[in-house]
Amino acid sequence: MTVAAASTSHPPTELGPRVAVLTSGGDSQGMNAAIRAVVRATLRLGGQPYAIHEGWAGAVAGGVAIRALTWDDVGGILHMGGTVLGTARCPEFRTREGMRAAARNLVQHGIDRLVVIGGDGSLRGTEEFRHEWPSLLSELLEQGAITTEQPQAHPVLTVAGLVGSIDNDMAGTDMTIGADTALHRIVDAIDALRSTAASHQRTFVVEVMGRHCGYLALMAAVAGAADAVLVPEDPPGPDWRDALVSRLEASREAGLRDLIVVVAEGATDSEGHRITSGQVGEVITERLGGEGARVTILGHVQRGGRPSAYDRWMPTLLGYAAVQQVLHGTDIPAQVVGVRDNRLVPLPLGSAVEDTTAVKTALEGGDFAAARTARGRSFSALSEVVAELCAPPRVPGRLADPHGTAYPPSPTRAPRRIAVLHAGGVAPGMNTAVRTLVRSASVTGDVVLGVRGSVPGLVAGRVAALDWAEVDDWVGRAGAELGTRRIVPDATQTLQIAETLAREGVDALVLVGGIEAYRTAAVLHGARDAHPALGIPMVCVPAAIDNNLPGAELSIGADTALNTITAALDKLRMSASATQRCFVVETMGGPCGYLAMMSGLAAGAERVYLPEEEIGIVDLAEDAERMTRTFGQGRQLWLAIRGEQANANYSAELMTRIFEEEGGDHFDVRRIALGHVQTGGEPTPYDRLLATRLVRAALAHIDHELTAGAASACYIGEVDGQERITPIDHLAEEMEPTLDRPRSQWWLDLRPVGSVVSDRHATTPVVGVPVVGGS
């Protein structure tokens, strides 16, 4: 389907300022979500949206390439990869004549507000075009190509840019549209290759995109548990072949059968010589022996396919914010709407492009530290520890790791014994957290004790050391290998736990789980005076698909559950193509509506019912009336999402009956309860990376506590893009008094945006640019 195929034969009614949207440069998943948001937000905010097909080539060509859009023109595109507007390279736009043609075509359509979705090259051209706009109009006027009134009516071109690039290579924004989905594709491929690699004791070399930016390679290496990674921002020395083979040999000695090396397409050594995946494969085959290496170049598969949940809801917010910019910011310089520290931020377009160019210059000049810092907090932090996460355990007698980096001095203290357990419901990514804990602790010679069976297991003493090789393939495993239960210890169990900790010589305790983990830590910490063995550092790491924990904007597992729900909703949407149907879909989440709210944004639901909001019979009656009326006007699907505890009286079944009764023969109504499928599945790349960051932060806190002789209990999370450590004593004040959810929830600020872009008949008041947290 394309936007052109969905167009109507009648021109839309003139609504107000004209806003054009175009996609340029390479395509990326999530562009369609941004297009949809721009079009629908423009209509709801009083403007008239226009499409420019085939990027700047369409602007230069004019004619049918520029046309007005209606609400329905962008229906059914949210789940589609690529861009329905098309994109193309346009050498003509780089010329003065080409820019004059584009300016003429825009002015003749009454367009002086523009949202451009593309990479740094496209945005660089856009900034030049905006700067030259007045002079271009003057030249056109002199040539008689436009009227005298047109430059007066459109003296300024107002531009907002959205960065669409799977490489995530725009400076100033932490995430670009399409990068998360591309990472999904890569990690899925690595997971698939790992099983065949283990079968044959083989090494796979995986080449990923990233000509000038190693984001995809670095994040895929951490999320996919690669054994080595080569990225432009952290090049190895000229002797990289020896170092790489030595590292892989050490991994084999440690007992690994499957080895993965990730190579960014732009990888070089420190002297600027290119390192290709073919070269890496050859040296491994020649010198490592065994079954040799197999090279897999993922190529453009990384660009294709359905966008992830993040690459639906975040581009929706970005598109909405871009419309706010161009409609209400006509007297400010061109802006890029980006994401920084988990917040939408406007960035001056010119400086964003200049800063991106400066990163490339830093790489060419060998200033790799500056390049890593410019890539953002997450990239910089993980690039510092990737060698540690990838490397095998220290071999006694060796002074340096196989990469050539000197080992830190062996600690003079005795090895610390750190116990880890799960509590609460299962959440994808729990296994990743345990693996990271074991891997990171092994660098300093510390021991991680796995508690099997959650709190009852700790009571019974089911505690054993976890081996480095034992947890190697846990990074992508679903479920919780150590087991988890929704149990908080009572007084008798607290005594038995203290005895277990004393017997095992436990120095610190890490609890990975939901609210039960936090309450367990509170109980144990509160009993430390009565039981001295409980006077140890305790850190809770948030892992709950409900995303209902304080001190953390996102919990491990929530992103995976959201993607699972979104995939299910896609299938339901397809089934409605054959008939007119309303689906009432119930999600998990308990008293927290995060999954319902965000899946509604990601799937384009017409209505979302949240536990945080009151639902009355009047609301349901209004929904039923609007539903019946719009189905009578040709609607195919109405998607309603209900959080499982949205209302104790108005159940999903009762809602279904009300809609069936009111709808009569106009449409069918089906109720779907997704159930525990939401807790399953392999963790997404984001949940793996989040688990890695949080566990490493927990270890750093434990080291600080033990070094200082302290024994606090706390929970850790990321808020405003920064790590936050909160004493466990604050738990009660940060939670709702009678509900398992935090008092403050960032995502509720997004509530109006879903109505603006998903339901043209909604009466939600217009809101400003959302300032949000998230993935």
N, C-alpha and C positions, 0 to 999 in steps of 0.2 A: 504494500500500500504506500502511496505517496500523498503528500498534501494536495497536489494537483488533482489526483484522482478523487479526492474527497470534497472538492470545491463545489459550490453551488452555482447555478447559472445566473442568479440575480445578484447584483451588487449590494453590499450591505448598506444599511442606513448610516449616514455620516454621524459620528458620535463626538468627535473632538479632535485633539492633537493626533497627528498620524505618527505611529511608531513602527519602524521597519526592523525586521530581524533577519540576519543572515548567518550562515555557518561557512567558515573558510578554513583552508589548510587541511591537514589530515583529520579524518573523522574520529570520533571517540564515543563510546557508549555513554549515554546520559545527555547527549545533545538534544535528543527529542523531548526529554523531560523539561529542559530549559526552554525550548521553543514553545512547548505547550503552555508553560507558566507565563512566558512573555505575552503570548497572544491573549490568553484568558485574563491575566491581570490587567492588561491594557483595556480590554473591554469592560471589566468590572470597575476600573478606576476612571472611566470616562473618555478613553481614547479610541482610536481606530488602528488596529494592527495591519501591517502589510508584510508580505513575504518577499524576499529577494532570493530567487533560486540560483543555484550554482555559484554561490559565493560572490566575490567581487566581479567575476565574469558576468553574472547576471546584472549587476549594477551598471557595468559598462555597456552591455547589450541592450538593456531596457526592454521595452515591448512587453511580451507575455511573461518575461522573467520577473516582473514586479507586479504584484497584484494584491488586492485587499483580501483579508481572511475573516472568516466567521468562527464562532465558537466550535461548531462541529467539524471544521476543517482540521482541527488538531485532536479530535477524539480518537481513541484507540491507538495512540502512538507512544504512550508512556513506557510500555514494555519493550519497544523496538530498539535494536541497536542501530548504529550509524546515524544518519541525518536525513529526514524526509525532505528537507529543502535542497539537498544535494550540495556538493562542494567541488571546487575545481581550482587548479592553479590558473593564475591570470597574469601573464607577463605584461599585457596591455595596461593593467592598472598601475604598473610601475612607471609608466610614461605620463608626461603632462597631458597629452591628448586623451589618454585613457581616463585620467582623473577628471578631466573636463566633461567627458561623456557621462561618467557616473554622476557627477554633480548635476548635470543637465537633467538626467533621467529622474533623479530624486526630487529636484525642485519641481519638475513638471507634474509629479505625483503629489506635490504638497508635503513632502517628507523632509523634516529637519531634525528628527530624533531617531537614533539608530542604536540597536543592541547587536553587537558583533560577538559571535561565539567562535573562538579559534585559538590557535597557538600564538607564540610570541611574534612570529613573522607576520601573521595576519593582523595582530594588534599593533605592531609597529607601523604597518601600512595604513591602518585606520587612524593612528595618531597623526601621521603626516597629512592624510587627507583632511582631517578636521582642522589642522593648522592652516592648510592652504585654502579652505573653503571660501573665505571672503574674496581672495584673489581669483579663484576659479570662477566665481559668479561674476566678477568684474569683467573677466575675459569673455565669458559667455554673453554678457550684455553688449559688449563691444562688437561681438560677432553677430548680434541679432538673434542668437539662439534662444534667448529667454526675454521675457518682458521686463519693463522697468519695475513693475510692482513685485515681481517674484523675489529679487534680492532684498527688497524692503520687508517682505513678509517672512523671509527666512534668512536673516543676517548671520545666524550662528548655527553650526551643526553641533547638536548635543549628543554625546556618545557615552555609552556604558559598555564595557567589555566583560565577557565571561571567558575564563580560560578553559578551553577544551583541548586536553592533551593527555594521552595515556602515560607520557614520560614523567609527568609531574615536575616539569622543569621551569616553571615560572617563579621567579624570585618574589618574595613578599606574601605568597599564599601557600599555606601548608598542603592543600590538596587541590588538584585540578580535576575537572570533569572527565571521567573515564579511567582515571588511574586505579581506583579501587576495583573496578571490574576487570581491568587488565591483570591486576594482581591475582584476582580469583582464577583467571584462566591459567596463569603460570603455576600457581600453587597446586591447582587440580592436576596439571600435567606432571609436576614433580611427584605428587602423591602416587599417580598412576605408574610412573617410571620406577618408583622405589620398589614396588613388589616384584617387577621383572628383574631389577638389578640384584635383589636379594636371592632370587632363584638361581641366578648364574654366577654369583659373586662377581658382579660386573660394576664398572664405573660408568655413569652417564654424565656427559657434558651437555648442559642446557644453555643455549644462547637465547637471551631475551633482548627486547628492544631497549634503547637508551643510548643513542649516538653520543650525546653530550652529558647525559644525566644517568647516574647509576641507581636511581631510586628503586625501580622495579627489581633490579638484580639484588640489591642489598636487602630489601624487605622480603623478597621471595626466598633468599638464602636463610634469613632468620625464621620466617614462617614455615618454610619447607624443610628446615633442619639440614641444610646443605653442609658439606664437609669443607668446602672452600668457595670463595666468591672473588671475582675480579671486577672492579668498578673503576670508572675514570677518576673519581675523587680520591681514591686511596690506592695508587698504583704500587705494585711490588717492584723490587729492584731488578736489575738486569739478569740476575741469577734466579729468576722466578721459577724456572723449570726445576732446578734442584730443590728449592724450598717446597714447591707444590708436591713433588713426588715424595719427599720426605714426610710431609704432613699426611698424605694418603697412606703411606706405608705404616705410619704410626697408628692410623685408624684401623687398618687391617689387623695390626698386632693387638689392638684393644678388643678385637672380636667382631668388628662390623663386616657384614657381607655386602651391604649396599652402600655405595658411595656416590654422592652427587656433587658436581662442581657447576656453579652458576657463573656465566660469563656475560657481561653487558656487551652489546655490539660495539660500543665505543671504548672498550678497555684498552689500556696501554700500560707499558712499564714506566718507571720513573723517569726515563730518558725520552719518553714520547714515542717509542716504537710500539706499533699496534700489536695487540695480542688477540688472535682470532680463536674461535671455538675449535676450528680445525687444528690449529697448532697445539692447543691444549690436549685434544684427543690423541694426536700423534705421539706426544711425549709420554702420555700415560700408557698408551698401548706398547710403546717401545721399552719402557723402563719399569712398569709396574707388574707386568706379567699377568697371569690368570686369563680371564676371558677378554682382557683389553677394555677399551673405552668405546662407547657409542655416542656419537654427537647428534643431538636433537636441536634443530633450529625452529623455534616456535613461530616466528614470522608473524604474518598479519592475522593469524587466529587470535592474537592478543587484542586486536582492535574490535573483533566481531562479537556477535551474540547478544543476548539480553543483558541489559545493565543490572548491576547488583542493586540491592535495596538502597544503599547509600547513594549510588549514582542515579537514583530517582528522586529521593526526598531532598537531598542537598541541592541539586540543580533546580528543583522546583523553588526552593527558597531563594537561590541566586537569581533566577529569572524574575521572580516577583520583586526582589530588591532592585534589580536593574531597571525595571519599569518605573519604580518609585524615583530612581535617580534621574531618568530622562524626562519624566513628566514634571518633576518638582525641583530639578536642579539645573535649569537651563543657564544659570549665570555662573556655574562653577566649571573648572577644567574637566576634561574627559576622565572617567573613572573606570578602574577595574574593580569589580566586586569579587573579593577573594575570601579566603578562610584563614584566619590566624588565631592560634590558641583556642580553637574550637568556637570561634565567633565570626560572623560575617563582618567584613571590614571593607570600606571603600579605599582604594589605593589609586593615587594619581597614575593615569595610564602611561604618561611619559616616563616617570621615574621607575615604574614597574618594568617597562621594557629596557630601560638603561641598566637597571640592576641585574636583569637576566643576562644581558650582554656582558656585564662585568664578570659574572660567574664564568662564562666561557673564556673570557680573557684571563681570569685567574688560573684556569686549568691549563691554558696554553702557556702561561708564564711559570707554571710549576708551583703556584701558591695553593696547594691542595687543602691546607687547613682552612683557608678563607672560603674555598669552594664548598667544603663540607658545612661550615657554619651557615653559609648563605642558603643551603638547602632546607634549613629549618631545624627546629628542636629535635624532632623524632629522628630525622636522618643523622644529625650530628651525634646524638646520644648512642644510637645503635651502631654507627660506624666505629665508635670507640670500643665496642665490646664484641663485635661480630667475630673477630679472630678467637676470642675466648669461648664464645658459644659454639663455634665450628670445630675448634681444635680438640684432639683427643686428650685424655688425662696426661698429666706430666709423667714422663718416664724417668725413674730414678737414675741419677748420674748425669742426665742431660742438663746443660746450662741454658739452653734456649729452646723455644718451640720450633716446630718444623718450618714455620714461616720465617725463621731467622730472628725473631724478637726475643730478647733476653727474658728469662723468667724473672718475676719479682722474687726478692729474697724469701727463702722458706721462713714461715713464721716460727718464732722461737717458742710460742705458746703451744699448749696441747691442742689437738684438733677439737673443734667445737662439735657438739652433737645437737643437731637441729631436727626436731620432730615436725612432721607435717601431716595434717588430717583434713578431711572434707566434712562439712556439716551442711544440712539443708538439702534442697532439691538438686538433682543433677543438672549441670550446666556445661555445654560444650566449651572446651578450653581448660577444664580442670586438669586434664592430663598434661597439657602444655605447661601449666604452671608448675607441676611437680617436676617435669623434665628440666625446666629452666633452673629450678632450685638445686637439683642434683648436679647439673652441669656447672653452674656458677660456684657452688660450694666446693666442688672438686678442685678448682683452681688454687684455692688456699689450703687444700688438704682437709677440709672439714667433712663431717659425715652427716648425711641426711637419713633420718629414720622415718620410714613410711608406716603410718598407722592404718591398718586395714580394718574396715568396718566402722569408721567414724567414731563417735563418742563411745558407743559400747565396746568397740575394739580397743580404745585406749583404756577403758575400765578393765577389760580382760587381759591387757598386756600383749595384744597382737601387734607387736612392734618389731621391725627388722630393718637393717640397713639396706638402702637402695643402691644398686650397682650402676655405674655410669653406662655400661652397655645395655643393661636391663631396660632402662627407660629411653633408649635412643629413639625408638620409633613411636614414642608416646605423643610426639608433637601434634600429630593429626588424628589421633584416635578419638572416637566418640566416647561418650560416657565418662565414667570415673573409675579407673583401674583399682584405686584404693578403696572404693565403695563410699557411699554417703547415706546418712540417715537424718531425718528431721527430729533429732532428740537433743534436748538441753539437759545437762547433768543435774541430779538432785544432790542433797547433802551427802548421802551415802556414796554415791558415785564419785563425788568430788574428792572424798577421802581416798577412794581406790585409785583415782587418776593421779593424785599426789604420790601415792605409793609407787605407781608405775613410772612416773617421771623420775623419782628418786632412784629406783632400781636401775633404770636405763641410763642414768646420768645425763638427762636432757638439760641442755643449756638454754634453749629457746624453743618456742612453739609457733608454728605458722598454721593458721586456720584458713583454708581456701573454701569459701562457700557463701551461703546466704545469711539471712537474719539469724538463723539458729547458730551459725558460727560466731556471730557477734555476741549473741547472748551467752554462749558457752564461755567465750573469753571473759565476759563481764562477771559471770559466776565464779570462774577460777581465780580471776584477779582479786575479786572481793574476798576470797577465802585464803589469801596468801599469809595473813597473820596467823591463822589457825594451822596452816600447813605450809611450812617453809619451802617445801619443794615446788610450790606454785609461785614463788617469788622469782620468776624468770621473765625475760622479755616475751611478749605475745603480740603477734601482728595478724590482723584479719585482712585477707585479700578478697575483694568483692567478686563473687561468682554466682550470678543468679539471672536467669533469662527474664525475670520480671522487671529487672532494673529498678529495684525498690529499696536500694541501700543508701544510707546517708554518706556524705563525704566523698561521693563518686558520681560523676555525671553519667558514666557508663560502667556496667558490670560485665565481667567476662561471661560470655554466653548470650548476651542480649542481641548482638549483631547476627549471630548464627540463627537464633530463633526468628528474628525479623526477616532474614532472607528465606527461611523455610516457609513462613507465612506468605511472603510475597510471591514465591513460586507457586504455592497452592492457589492463591487468588488469581494468578495468571491463567491457570487451568480452568478455574470457574468462569472467568471472563470468556474464554474460548467456547465453553459449552453454551453460553448464552447467545452465540451468534446464530444458532438455529431456531431460537424462539425468544419471545419476550419474557424476561424472567427477573425476579428480585431474589437476591441471595442475602440471607441474614447469617453472617459468619461470626462465630464466637471464638475469641482468642483467650489464651491464658493470661496471667498477670495478677490474679487476686485483686486486691483493692487498688492496684496501680495500673493506670491505663496506658502505660508507655507503648506496649506492643500494639494495642488497638489504634492508638493515635498515629504512630509512625508507619504502621502498615497501611493505614488509610491514606497517608500522604504518598507512600510508595506505589500504591495500587490505584490511586485516583478514586477512592470511595466517595459516594455522594453523601453518606451520613456515617458518623462515628459516635458511638455512645460510650461515655467514659464513667468510671466509678467516681471520678472527682467532680462530676457535674450531676445536678438533679435532673431526673427524667420524669416528666409528668404525662398524663393522658392527653393533654393538649398538644404536647410535642409530637406524640405518636400520631395523633389525629391529623396534625398539619403535614407530617411526613407522608401519611397515607394519601391525603388529598393531592399533594404535589406529585407523588408517585403515580397515582391514577391519571392525573391530568397529562403528565409528560409522556407516559406510555401511550396515551391516546394520540399524542402528537408524533409518535414514531420512535420513541425511545426503545432500545433493545435490552438494556441492562440497568438495574439499580443495585448498587453494592452497598450494603449496610454492615458495619463492623461493630460488634458489641464486646466490650471487655467483660470477662466472665462474672465480675461482681458489680456491673454497672447499676443494677437495681435488684433488690431482693424480690420485689413483687412483679416487675415487668421482665420476666424471663425471656430468653430467646424464643422459646416455644410460644409464649403468649404474644410476643411481637409478631411472630409468623402468622398466627391465627388472625390477629387484627388486620394485618396487611392483606391476607387472603380474603377476609370478609369484605373489606373496603374495595379491594381491587376487582372483585368479581371475575368476569371472564377476560379482563383486559390483559392480565399477565399471570404467570405462575410464581409461586413463592417457595423457596427451598431454604431449609435451615441446615447449617453445617457447623459442627463443633470440631475444631481441628485437634483438640486433645493433646496427648503426650508426644505426638509427632514433633511438636515444637521444641521438645527437650532433647531430641535426638540429632543425629547427623554429625559429620566431621566439622570441627570448628572452622570458621571462616578465617582468612588471613588477618582481618582486623582483630578477632578475638585471640588469635595466637600472638600477635604483636603486643596487644594490651596485656595479656598474661605475662609475657616476657618483661615488659617494662615494669609492671607492678611488683612482680616477684623480686626483680633486681633491686627495686626501691626498698622492698621489705628487708632484703638481706643487708642493704646498706644501713638501714635503721637498726637492725639487730646488732651489727658490728659496732655501731656508735654506742648503743646501750651497754653492751658487754664490756667495751673498752672503758666506758665511764663508770662501770659498776652499778648501773641502773637496771630496773626491772619493771618497766611500764608495760601497759597493755593498750593497744591502739588499733584503729582501722585506717587503711590507706586507700587512696583513690586519686583520680585526676579531675581537677576542677579548674576551669578557665585555662586549660592546657598545661597546668602545673600540678606537680605532685602535692598532695595534701595529706598530712598525718594528723589524725584526730584522736585524742585520748578516749578510751572506751567509756569513761565516766560521762561523756557528752552524748552517749547513745540515746538516752531517754528524751533529752531535750530536742534532739534533731529529728525524732520520729513523731508521727501523729500519735496522740495519746492512746487510741484504741484500734489503730490500723497499722498494718505492716507496710508503711510507705513513708518517705521523708516529708517533712513539713514543706520544704521548698523543692520544686521540680522544674528544671529549666525548660523542658520541652512543652510545658503548657502554654508558653508564650507563642508557640507556633499554631495554636488552635485556629485562629481566624484564617490563616493562609490557606489551609486545606479547603475551607468553604469557598474562598474567593476563586480558586483555580479549578475546583472540581464540580461545583453546583451553581449553575448560572442563576438559579431561582432562589438561592439562599439569601437570607436577609442579614447576614453577618456584616457589621459595620466595617468600613475600610479602615485598615490599620497602617501604621508606618512600617519602615524597614525593620524586619525582625532582627533582634540581637540574640543569638542562640548559642547553645552548647551542643556537643555531639561528637560524632565519629570523626 
